[in-house]
Amino acid sequence: MNILKKLKKISHKNTGLREFCLETIRFNKFLENARILLDLFADGREKVLGEYILDRHYVITLIERVIERLGMMVFDSAILVPEQGEDFYKRYDQHINKARMLIIKDDFPDVSNQSGDDIIEPEYQLLSAVNSWFGNGQAPAKNTVTVFMKDLFFSVLHGVKSDEWICGQPLLQVATGYSGESRFFLVDYWHDALALPANQRVIEDVQSTPLHLLLHIDQVEEEVSTPQKRPFTSPNWIIVVSENRVSLRTVQSENTFRLDVSCNGLEQEDFIFIFADNTIDLNNLIPPEFFREKSDQGQLAWLLNASSRDLEVNLMKIGQRLFKQHV
Amino acid sequence: MSRMVKIMLLDDEPIVGKRLKPAIDKMGCTVEVFENPREALERLRTTEFDIVVTDIRMEEITGMDILEYLQKNKPQTKVIMITGYAKMDLAREAMGKGVFDFIAKPFRPDDLRQTIARAAGELGFHLSQI
């Protein structure tokens, strides 16, 4: 039995907390699937440059893997925002049809008897068409997988409620050293879903590597210290943690901000993900190496494939800018 | 050795032979490219090849069939298998049957050239990888 099923089976007086933990776990899955899709897109971009020997089987497998992983993202989204599930699946079906068309399309010119440097083999033509469908092309296009993913992100991020009830749970409030201005409510999603803590916790007692990087800003090395004006303030923060994960979000705040971190020490799996409303100036918060997307629905930013050290430094910088008052 | 290394390249996807032949030619080898495994097998019956590079997954006659034929009849021939990344179970089976090495698609021509150079080295040839 996997951990999700175990959690569902547990009878808990505070069912809201259990649901909240399940929702956080599901959102983590959503991010993992999105991350794998981005890796698949990058693989397609790299392979189309012509340096590789590939065959049609590779391209078909790439399509199938994207469809499979996109389906997982849609599944996660439909659980997180059930009222939009039907719409998500309708659009997913359109992408399945598009994938099918790409696979059965066989009208690329036969170049087997031609020679010369300008000839593009059918496999590369197919991969190029697949990359366009992904949204890997230079020009922005509609109906790409990337556009669909962005829509899923914004639907989920706006659709998932902030669970303000957590702020009414005194046992979840933790002392961080910055509580003069803001209150921090912490949920350990593997343990608190089973039972609330018996006593009020302090941050030092919480086993979570990314949490300590984010909040122990007094221990930040000199090189990380870059005084900045705080981009925004929030009266309340919810922090959801496990040993290698942190999900930090504002609640009962004028600003919407969310930060999710995976910090396993594995470059291929770790990431920092940020969602912020458009009133927040991310230039004051995140280093330039982050990828960023902005739309009228908000801002997304993420850092992938960073070394453990880079991830740690970036987390400390973000924590410092979010919580330490310099100006 | 003074003679050229003789290599058979077998893959039913035309793009593979088309792209790889020039890359292997540059190493100073003699390369024959086949897309039809039946024709390749006929050629193997009449001609000695030092190295056979074959796709593992083909219609009718597979890379495993080619490997088994060579192990039985021309055991001195080095066999390099090209595999799709979903076929690692077959790759493991081939390893037990004496394949020299694997190379997983998609791959760079340089990756194959290095493997060919190693196989040729075991046969007493010295090949340039450029």
Interface residues (C-beta under 8 A of the other chain):
Chain A: K47 E51 Y52 I53 L54 D55 R56 H57 Y58 T61 S112 E121 P122 E123 Y124
Chain B: D11 E13 P14 I15 V16 K18 R19 L20 R57 G84 Y85 A86 K105 P106 F107 R108 P109 L112
